[in-house]
Amino acid sequence: RFEKMFATSQIKNISHMLRQARSVKTEYELEQIRQSARLHEAVYRNIPSFYRPGMSEKDFCIEIEYQMRKGGCLGLFRCYGIDMESFMGSVVAGDNAAASSPYDFALGGAGHPSNPIGATQETALREGQSILVDMCGNFSGYLDDLSRCYSLGKLPDIAYRAHQVALDIQAYVQENLRPGVICEDLYNGALKIAQEAGMAEYFMGCRQQAKFVGHGVGLVINELPVLAPRMKEPLQAGMVLAVEPKMVIEGIGAVGVENTFIVTENGGEKLVSLSDEIIDLLA
């Protein structure tokens, strides 16, 4: 129909061009994302107080979702891509983090057969397993992404070693979130850190390893650019990325962190001041 109306013109898909244009934010957009991160952080600071003895993974997830909504979160976020569904995020404990995901995610969650992702376990959270909270903040239509790791008491030593490697990777990426740096190079540098620390088998998953360490955020959760292999795009000032180095260890669960950064001449501007360490809910 459009071809008949515009017989002398060519109709082309310019989705990628629009995504590239959207990858560099205006000052207004940056302030919206900063505000989303501030409100998101305010909820996360109170997560330890949400836990009650005997809670299941699902109970804990629902309580965090409730508090996010009370804090102003709109309750959904948008995604780019066919069949990619939106939800507030995920809370995965122990080996549920190792369940395969239908997407290129570091974390899975068995979910329901009709929607195989996220929190499902009805059994009580227990000592010795990690609890990874990964929620998207949507308080105004512009998004930020934030993950933190929790425990009930002390985790096995390997969990803390793996978590420290994730923090080392985050520090490396943050330092290099500068204009002109190639996206692929940051992924390769992150993978090298994991390999040299002997943590490559856990990096970004175990049964299914995601092939990225960061992604753009804005109006959708998976904007450009992506810190991944074969991504030759140079970073530009004003891009916003969620950097999420995570490790998944069978028998323990997921550790690691996720923060949202703005690309600047001086490296990544971190949008929250929340501690990146593993937080003991029983402390």
Order of alpha helices (4+ residues) and beta strands (2+ residues): alpha-alpha-alpha-alpha-alpha-beta-beta-beta-alpha-alpha-beta-beta-beta-beta-beta-beta-beta-beta
